[in-house]
Amino acid sequence: MNEIKVNEKTNELNKKIHELGFDSESEYKLYLQIKESLKQKIVIGIAS
């Protein structure tokens, strides 16, 4: 029963990722890492 719910949630997540224009969850995670890295660089730039 729980396995079915997990699969449904995974399918929903993958659908949302594809709607955002990414091919896979790993591509989306890479995008988030780059976005966070850029935020940190901007904050450092403002602080200096």
N, CA and C atoms as a LAMMPS dump frame, in Angstrom:
ITEM: TIMESTEP
0
ITEM: NUMBER OF ATOMS
144
ITEM: BOX BOUNDS ff ff ff
-5.0000000000000000e+02 5.0000000000000000e+02
-5.0000000000000000e+02 5.0000000000000000e+02
-5.0000000000000000e+02 5.0000000000000000e+02
ITEM: ATOMS id mol type element x y z
1 1 1 N 0.821 -1.206 0
2 1 2 C 0 0 0
3 1 3 C 0.863 1.268 0
4 2 1 N 1.847 1.316 0.903
5 2 2 C 2.727 2.484 0.956
6 2 3 C 3.544 2.627 -0.317
7 3 1 N 3.921 1.486 -0.899
8 3 2 C 4.716 1.515 -2.129
9 3 3 C 3.937 2.188 -3.257
10 4 1 N 2.646 1.935 -3.314
11 4 2 C 1.801 2.55 -4.341
12 4 3 C 1.765 4.068 -4.136
13 5 1 N 1.629 4.509 -2.881
14 5 2 C 1.605 5.947 -2.595
15 5 3 C 2.926 6.603 -2.974
16 6 1 N 4.038 5.918 -2.685
17 6 2 C 5.358 6.451 -3.039
18 6 3 C 5.474 6.586 -4.549
19 7 1 N 5.025 5.565 -5.278
20 7 2 C 5.072 5.617 -6.742
21 7 3 C 4.22 6.763 -7.279
22 8 1 N 3.056 6.97 -6.683
23 8 2 C 2.188 8.067 -7.121
24 8 3 C 2.864 9.418 -6.889
25 9 1 N 3.492 9.578 -5.721
26 9 2 C 4.185 10.834 -5.407
27 9 3 C 5.362 11.049 -6.352
28 10 1 N 6.098 9.973 -6.639
29 10 2 C 7.231 10.059 -7.563
30 10 3 C 6.745 10.467 -8.944
31 11 1 N 5.652 9.879 -9.392
32 11 2 C 5.091 10.226 -10.7
33 11 3 C 4.651 11.688 -10.741
34 12 1 N 4.033 12.161 -9.651
35 12 2 C 3.613 13.564 -9.583
36 12 3 C 4.825 14.488 -9.648
37 13 1 N 5.878 14.137 -8.899
38 13 2 C 7.095 14.942 -8.883
39 13 3 C 7.727 14.991 -10.266
40 14 1 N 7.837 13.838 -10.913
41 14 2 C 8.423 13.783 -12.254
42 14 3 C 7.609 14.596 -13.248
43 15 1 N 6.289 14.54 -13.124
44 15 2 C 5.416 15.311 -14.017
45 15 3 C 5.663 16.811 -13.84
46 16 1 N 5.781 17.251 -12.577
47 16 2 C 6.031 18.669 -12.31
48 16 3 C 7.393 19.09 -12.842
49 17 1 N 8.399 18.223 -12.675
50 17 2 C 9.746 18.516 -13.176
51 17 3 C 9.711 18.684 -14.691
52 18 1 N 8.998 17.799 -15.377
53 18 2 C 8.887 17.899 -16.837
54 18 3 C 8.131 19.161 -17.245
55 19 1 N 7.111 19.531 -16.47
56 19 2 C 6.357 20.752 -16.769
57 19 3 C 7.249 21.989 -16.66
58 20 1 N 8.241 21.931 -15.76
59 20 2 C 9.175 23.046 -15.597
60 20 3 C 10.23 23.081 -16.704
61 21 1 N 10.274 22.026 -17.521
62 21 2 C 11.194 22.008 -18.656
63 21 3 C 12.468 21.21 -18.437
64 22 1 N 12.507 20.414 -17.37
65 22 2 C 13.688 19.599 -17.098
66 22 3 C 13.421 18.159 -17.511
67 23 1 N 14.487 17.461 -17.957
68 23 2 C 14.337 16.081 -18.418
69 23 3 C 14.293 15.072 -17.284
70 24 1 N 14.941 15.399 -16.161
71 24 2 C 15.013 14.426 -15.074
72 24 3 C 15.145 15.135 -13.733
73 25 1 N 14.969 14.364 -12.668
74 25 2 C 15.111 14.911 -11.325
75 25 3 C 16.548 15.382 -11.091
76 26 1 N 17.523 14.634 -11.618
77 26 2 C 18.925 15.023 -11.414
78 26 3 C 19.236 16.344 -12.12
79 27 1 N 18.641 16.56 -13.292
80 27 2 C 18.831 17.828 -14.008
81 27 3 C 18.224 18.979 -13.204
82 28 1 N 17.061 18.747 -12.606
83 28 2 C 16.401 19.755 -11.779
84 28 3 C 17.243 20.069 -10.542
85 29 1 N 17.806 19.018 -9.903
86 29 2 C 18.648 19.231 -8.722
87 29 3 C 19.903 20.023 -9.081
88 30 1 N 20.474 19.746 -10.241
89 30 2 C 21.648 20.493 -10.7
90 30 3 C 21.285 21.968 -10.882
91 31 1 N 20.127 22.228 -11.467
92 31 2 C 19.643 23.6 -11.63
93 31 3 C 19.532 24.298 -10.273
94 32 1 N 18.974 23.589 -9.272
95 32 2 C 18.825 24.183 -7.943
96 32 3 C 20.185 24.481 -7.313
97 33 1 N 21.165 23.585 -7.513
98 33 2 C 22.514 23.809 -6.973
99 33 3 C 23.154 25.038 -7.613
100 34 1 N 23.013 25.17 -8.918
101 34 2 C 23.584 26.324 -9.624
102 34 3 C 22.905 27.609 -9.153
103 35 1 N 21.597 27.556 -9.022
104 35 2 C 20.832 28.722 -8.573
105 35 3 C 21.298 29.16 -7.181
106 36 1 N 21.473 28.198 -6.268
107 36 2 C 21.919 28.494 -4.907
108 36 3 C 23.34 29.06 -4.915
109 37 1 N 24.189 28.498 -5.741
110 37 2 C 25.574 28.967 -5.856
111 37 3 C 25.612 30.42 -6.336
112 38 1 N 24.777 30.734 -7.314
113 38 2 C 24.722 32.107 -7.823
114 38 3 C 24.218 33.073 -6.757
115 39 1 N 23.226 32.641 -5.969
116 39 2 C 22.718 33.478 -4.879
117 39 3 C 23.838 33.806 -3.904
118 40 1 N 24.633 32.788 -3.545
119 40 2 C 25.725 32.986 -2.591
120 40 3 C 26.762 33.949 -3.158
121 41 1 N 27.071 33.826 -4.444
122 41 2 C 28.057 34.713 -5.066
123 41 3 C 27.546 36.15 -5.103
124 42 1 N 26.262 36.323 -5.337
125 42 2 C 25.678 37.667 -5.358
126 42 3 C 25.752 38.284 -3.965
127 43 1 N 25.431 37.496 -2.942
128 43 2 C 25.485 37.989 -1.56
129 43 3 C 26.913 38.378 -1.197
130 44 1 N 27.882 37.549 -1.582
131 44 2 C 29.292 37.856 -1.316
132 44 3 C 29.694 39.132 -2.05
133 45 1 N 29.235 39.278 -3.288
134 45 2 C 29.544 40.474 -4.07
135 45 3 C 28.975 41.733 -3.447
136 46 1 N 27.777 41.652 -2.923
137 46 2 C 27.139 42.809 -2.284
138 46 3 C 27.865 43.152 -0.983
139 47 1 N 28.274 42.123 -0.254
140 47 2 C 28.923 42.324 1.043
141 47 3 C 30.32 42.933 0.908
142 48 1 N 30.96 42.71 -0.226
143 48 2 C 32.35 43.198 -0.346
144 48 3 C 32.464 44.557 -0.994
